[in-house]
Amino acid sequence: MSIRTRADYIHRIYEHAYNTERLFIVEVFGDTLSEREGWNNELEGLEAVRFYLMQKHQWLPSHVRAMSADELMFAITEETASWTMPSEARDALALLPLPPGMRRKAGQPPRESGP
């Protein structure tokens, strides 16, 4: 039985925080998409991003639903290049405990996982 160290758990919690950050960025961009496209209020966040990708690329719902937050972010790279996250969302995101250098901008390609 292996004993995990404090550093192992710190790494694990940062990975969870990093994943949460990616998902949050995609959701906030989805809200922006919904407003920009004039979609009904029920289509926001992740669902708005998925709907947008289905419309743009004629992808099946099952394909976009199977995409991870990293894959969704990568798929909207072009769209997020000139996008600015609302200041209220940036303020909320700043509460997430990520060490310096681990944060990234929307649209960056997925980070490779280490061994």
C-alpha positions as CSV (number, residue, x, y, z in Angstrom):
1,M,0.0,0.0,0.0
2,S,1.5,3.3,-1.0
3,I,1.3,6.3,1.3
4,R,0.5,9.6,-0.4
5,T,2.4,12.6,0.6
6,R,1.2,16.1,1.2
7,A,2.7,17.1,-2.1
8,D,0.7,14.4,-3.8
9,Y,-2.5,15.8,-2.4
10,I,-1.6,19.4,-3.2
11,H,-0.9,18.3,-6.8
12,R,-4.3,16.6,-6.9
13,I,-6.2,19.5,-5.5
14,Y,-4.5,21.9,-8.0
15,E,-5.5,19.5,-10.9
16,H,-9.1,19.7,-9.8
17,A,-8.9,23.5,-9.5
18,Y,-7.4,23.7,-13.0
19,N,-10.2,21.5,-14.4
20,T,-12.8,23.7,-12.7
21,E,-11.1,26.8,-14.2
22,R,-11.4,25.4,-17.7
23,L,-15.0,24.4,-17.3
24,F,-15.8,27.8,-15.8
25,I,-14.2,29.6,-18.8
26,V,-16.2,27.5,-21.3
27,E,-19.4,28.2,-19.4
28,V,-18.9,31.9,-19.2
29,F,-18.1,32.0,-22.9
30,G,-21.3,30.1,-23.5
31,D,-23.2,32.8,-21.7
32,T,-21.6,35.4,-24.0
33,L,-22.5,33.3,-27.1
34,S,-26.1,33.0,-26.0
35,E,-26.4,36.7,-25.5
36,R,-24.6,37.5,-28.8
37,E,-26.7,35.1,-30.8
38,G,-29.9,36.1,-29.2
39,W,-30.8,32.5,-28.1
40,N,-33.4,31.9,-25.5
41,N,-32.5,32.2,-21.8
42,E,-32.5,28.4,-21.3
43,L,-29.5,28.0,-23.7
44,E,-26.5,29.2,-21.7
45,G,-23.1,28.0,-20.5
46,L,-22.0,24.6,-21.7
47,E,-25.2,23.9,-23.6
48,A,-24.7,27.2,-25.6
49,V,-21.2,26.2,-26.5
50,R,-22.3,22.7,-27.6
51,F,-25.2,24.1,-29.6
52,Y,-22.8,26.6,-31.3
53,L,-20.4,23.8,-32.2
54,M,-23.2,21.7,-33.6
55,Q,-24.4,24.6,-35.7
56,K,-21.0,25.6,-37.0
57,H,-19.5,22.2,-37.7
58,Q,-22.7,20.0,-38.1
59,W,-21.4,17.8,-35.2
60,L,-23.8,15.4,-33.6
61,P,-25.1,16.2,-30.1
62,S,-23.5,12.9,-28.8
63,H,-20.1,14.1,-30.1
64,V,-20.2,17.5,-28.4
65,R,-21.6,16.1,-25.2
66,A,-18.7,13.6,-25.1
67,M,-16.1,16.4,-25.3
68,S,-14.1,17.3,-22.2
69,A,-13.7,20.9,-21.1
70,D,-10.2,20.9,-22.7
71,E,-11.6,19.7,-26.0
72,L,-14.4,22.3,-25.9
73,M,-11.9,25.1,-25.2
74,F,-9.7,23.9,-28.0
75,A,-12.8,23.8,-30.4
76,I,-13.6,27.4,-29.6
77,T,-10.0,28.7,-29.7
78,E,-10.7,31.0,-32.7
79,E,-13.9,32.4,-31.1
80,T,-12.2,33.2,-27.8
81,A,-9.1,34.8,-29.2
82,S,-10.6,38.3,-29.1
83,W,-13.1,37.6,-26.3
84,T,-12.8,39.3,-23.0
85,M,-14.3,37.6,-20.0
86,P,-16.7,39.8,-18.1
87,S,-15.1,41.4,-15.1
88,E,-17.6,39.8,-12.7
89,A,-16.6,36.4,-14.0
90,R,-12.9,37.3,-13.7
91,D,-13.4,38.3,-10.1
92,A,-15.1,35.1,-9.3
93,L,-12.4,33.1,-11.1
94,A,-9.8,34.8,-9.0
95,L,-11.2,33.0,-5.9
96,L,-10.1,29.7,-7.3
97,P,-6.9,28.5,-5.6
98,L,-4.4,28.1,-8.4
99,P,-0.7,28.8,-8.0
100,P,1.0,31.4,-10.3
101,G,1.7,30.0,-13.7
102,M,-1.1,27.5,-13.7
103,R,-3.8,29.9,-14.9
104,R,-4.4,30.1,-18.6
105,K,-6.4,32.1,-21.1
106,A,-9.4,30.8,-22.8
107,G,-8.6,29.1,-26.1
108,Q,-5.2,27.8,-25.2
109,P,-4.7,24.2,-26.3
110,P,-5.1,21.4,-23.8
111,R,-2.2,21.0,-21.4
112,E,-0.4,17.7,-21.6
113,S,-0.7,15.6,-18.4
114,G,2.5,14.5,-16.8
115,P,3.1,10.9,-15.7
